[in-house]
Amino acid sequence: DTPANRAALVGAMVRTAITSGAPILNSAVIHPGDHGFLAAVLAPGMRAVTVGVDAISGANGLIWPGDYVDVLLTQTIPGAPGSKSIAAEMVLSDVRVIATGQQVVKNATPGPNPAPPAQTVTLEVTADQAARCLVASDLGKLSLIVHSAQTQTGKLPAQDLPPAQPVWAGEVSPALANMQPSSPQSSTVRVFQGSPAEQD
């Protein structure tokens, strides 16, 4: 039992429950980077999915393991009217961050030369959420929205869940919305299909 051995346990996970006063043996813990550590971090039935981030979409390195985030997709819709060509929508809500880059512990590399902001973030999700996230990553840019500390419970109340509707560019920029009519012009044509005539 030395200070160095105690410090080496920071960030490790116990394999089984340890009773009060019992010694902590090396065989009883698993360290970050050890085989199976990521699987041990996940809750039963959950999956780990990794998304790419940059300094802006990843909050400039201020997202840490244990934070809860929403995943926002921004994409350009081909063929849409000019006022609605870009849209943002919520892909995942209230998911737990389990790793940033290769760090699964906050401030795992302290000192004068801390690690640069991570380029990837690993999230704890269900199997369906993992599929949604992977599809969304091919559709456009993903950004992480951090929750306040008061809502980092893992489960938001129903009234706090994000709206399902997408936000269009024309709704954000009135100037862009005025470039084209908000609704397309429609016309009526007469279709002759036997007797009597029908109108569409």
C-alpha positions as CSV (number, residue, x, y, z in Angstrom):
1,D,0.0,0.0,0.0
2,T,2.0,2.9,-1.3
3,P,1.0,6.4,-2.6
4,A,2.2,5.3,-6.1
5,N,0.0,2.2,-6.0
6,R,-3.0,4.2,-4.8
7,A,-2.5,6.7,-7.6
8,A,-2.4,3.9,-10.2
9,L,-5.9,3.0,-9.2
10,V,-7.4,6.3,-10.3
11,G,-9.7,5.8,-13.3
12,A,-9.7,2.0,-12.9
13,M,-12.9,-0.1,-12.6
14,V,-13.5,-2.9,-10.1
15,R,-14.4,-6.2,-11.6
16,T,-16.6,-7.2,-8.6
17,A,-17.9,-5.5,-5.5
18,I,-15.3,-4.8,-2.8
19,T,-16.4,-4.8,0.8
20,S,-15.4,-2.1,3.2
21,G,-11.8,-2.5,4.5
22,A,-10.9,-5.2,2.1
23,P,-7.6,-4.8,0.2
24,I,-7.8,-3.9,-3.5
25,L,-5.7,-6.3,-5.5
26,N,-4.5,-5.8,-9.0
27,S,-6.6,-8.8,-10.1
28,A,-9.7,-7.1,-8.8
29,V,-9.5,-4.0,-11.1
30,I,-9.4,-3.3,-14.8
31,H,-7.5,-0.2,-16.1
32,P,-8.3,2.0,-19.1
33,G,-6.6,0.5,-22.1
34,D,-6.9,-3.0,-20.8
35,H,-8.7,-5.6,-22.9
36,G,-12.4,-5.5,-22.1
37,F,-12.4,-2.1,-20.3
38,L,-14.8,-0.4,-22.7
39,A,-17.2,-3.3,-22.5
40,A,-17.0,-3.2,-18.7
41,V,-17.9,0.5,-18.7
42,L,-21.1,0.0,-20.7
43,A,-24.4,-0.7,-18.9
44,P,-26.0,-4.1,-19.6
45,G,-27.5,-4.2,-23.1
46,M,-26.0,-1.0,-24.2
47,R,-23.6,-0.4,-27.1
48,A,-20.7,2.0,-27.8
49,V,-20.7,4.2,-30.9
50,T,-17.9,6.6,-31.9
51,V,-18.5,9.9,-33.8
52,G,-16.0,12.3,-35.2
53,V,-15.9,15.8,-33.8
54,D,-13.8,18.9,-34.3
55,A,-13.1,22.0,-32.1
56,I,-16.6,23.4,-32.7
57,S,-18.8,20.3,-32.9
58,G,-17.0,18.8,-29.9
59,A,-17.3,21.9,-27.7
60,N,-13.5,22.6,-28.0
61,G,-12.5,19.7,-25.8
62,L,-14.8,20.7,-22.9
63,I,-16.8,17.5,-23.2
64,W,-15.7,14.8,-20.8
65,P,-16.6,11.2,-20.0
66,G,-19.7,11.2,-17.8
67,D,-21.4,14.2,-19.5
68,Y,-24.8,13.8,-21.1
69,V,-25.2,15.2,-24.6
70,D,-27.7,15.5,-27.5
71,V,-26.5,14.7,-31.0
72,L,-27.6,17.2,-33.7
73,L,-27.5,16.6,-37.4
74,T,-27.0,19.5,-39.9
75,Q,-27.5,18.6,-43.5
76,T,-28.2,20.1,-46.9
77,I,-31.4,18.8,-48.5
78,P,-30.9,18.4,-52.3
79,G,-33.7,19.7,-54.4
80,A,-35.5,21.6,-51.6
81,P,-36.6,25.2,-52.1
82,G,-33.9,27.8,-51.5
83,S,-35.5,28.9,-48.2
84,K,-35.4,25.3,-46.8
85,S,-32.2,23.9,-48.3
86,I,-30.4,23.4,-44.9
87,A,-32.0,21.7,-41.9
88,A,-30.9,20.7,-38.4
89,E,-32.6,18.0,-36.4
90,M,-32.0,16.0,-33.2
91,V,-30.7,12.5,-33.9
92,L,-30.1,11.3,-30.3
93,S,-31.1,12.9,-26.9
94,D,-29.6,12.5,-23.5
95,V,-26.9,10.0,-24.2
96,R,-23.9,9.4,-22.0
97,V,-20.3,10.2,-23.1
98,I,-18.1,7.3,-22.1
99,A,-14.8,8.4,-23.8
100,T,-13.3,11.3,-25.5
101,G,-10.5,10.2,-27.9
102,Q,-8.9,7.4,-25.9
103,Q,-9.6,8.9,-22.5
104,V,-12.3,7.4,-20.4
105,V,-11.5,9.5,-17.3
106,K,-11.7,13.3,-17.0
107,N,-8.3,15.0,-17.1
108,A,-6.6,11.7,-17.6
109,T,-3.5,13.4,-18.9
110,P,-2.8,16.3,-16.5
111,G,0.4,18.3,-16.4
112,P,2.1,21.0,-18.5
113,N,1.4,19.2,-21.8
114,P,-2.3,18.0,-21.7
115,A,-3.7,16.1,-24.5
116,P,-5.2,18.1,-27.4
117,P,-8.9,18.2,-27.9
118,A,-10.2,14.8,-28.9
119,Q,-11.2,14.2,-32.5
120,T,-13.7,11.4,-31.5
121,V,-16.3,11.0,-28.8
122,T,-17.7,7.6,-27.8
123,L,-21.3,7.5,-26.7
124,E,-23.3,4.8,-24.8
125,V,-26.4,4.0,-26.8
126,T,-28.9,1.3,-27.6
127,A,-28.6,-0.8,-30.7
128,D,-31.2,1.3,-32.5
129,Q,-29.6,4.5,-31.5
130,A,-26.2,3.2,-32.8
131,A,-27.8,2.5,-36.2
132,R,-29.4,6.0,-36.3
133,C,-26.1,7.7,-35.4
134,L,-24.2,5.8,-38.1
135,V,-26.7,6.7,-40.8
136,A,-26.8,10.3,-39.6
137,S,-23.0,10.6,-39.8
138,D,-23.2,9.8,-43.6
139,L,-26.0,12.4,-44.1
140,G,-24.2,15.5,-42.8
141,K,-22.3,17.0,-39.9
142,L,-22.9,15.9,-36.3
143,S,-22.6,18.2,-33.4
144,L,-22.8,17.5,-29.6
145,I,-25.0,19.7,-27.4
146,V,-24.0,19.5,-23.7
147,H,-26.7,19.4,-21.0
148,S,-26.5,21.5,-17.9
149,A,-25.5,19.9,-14.7
150,Q,-29.1,19.9,-13.5
151,T,-30.3,17.7,-16.3
152,Q,-27.4,15.2,-16.3
153,T,-29.5,12.5,-14.8
154,G,-29.5,10.1,-17.8
155,K,-33.3,10.6,-18.2
156,L,-34.9,13.9,-19.0
157,P,-38.5,14.5,-18.1
158,A,-40.9,14.2,-21.0
159,Q,-41.5,18.0,-21.1
160,D,-37.8,18.6,-21.5
161,L,-37.3,16.3,-24.5
162,P,-36.3,18.1,-27.7
163,P,-38.8,18.7,-30.5
164,A,-39.0,16.1,-33.2
165,Q,-39.4,18.6,-36.0
166,P,-36.4,19.8,-37.9
167,V,-35.3,23.4,-38.0
168,W,-35.0,24.8,-41.5
169,A,-32.7,27.5,-42.7
170,G,-35.6,29.7,-43.7
171,E,-36.9,29.6,-40.2
172,V,-33.6,30.9,-38.8
173,S,-32.9,33.5,-41.5
174,P,-35.9,35.7,-42.6
175,A,-33.8,37.1,-45.4
176,L,-33.3,33.5,-46.8
177,A,-37.0,32.8,-46.3
178,N,-38.0,35.8,-48.4
179,M,-35.9,34.7,-51.4
180,Q,-38.6,32.3,-52.5
181,P,-42.3,31.7,-51.7
182,S,-42.6,29.4,-48.6
183,S,-45.0,27.1,-50.5
184,P,-44.8,26.0,-54.2
185,Q,-47.4,27.2,-56.7
186,S,-50.0,24.6,-57.5
187,S,-52.1,24.1,-60.6
188,T,-55.2,22.1,-61.5
189,V,-55.2,19.8,-64.6
190,R,-58.1,17.8,-66.0
191,V,-57.5,14.1,-66.5
192,F,-59.8,12.3,-69.0
193,Q,-60.0,8.7,-68.0
194,G,-63.1,7.2,-69.6
195,S,-66.4,8.5,-68.4
196,P,-67.1,10.6,-66.5
197,A,-64.1,13.1,-66.5
198,E,-62.0,13.3,-63.3
199,Q,-60.2,16.3,-62.0
200,D,-56.9,16.2,-60.0
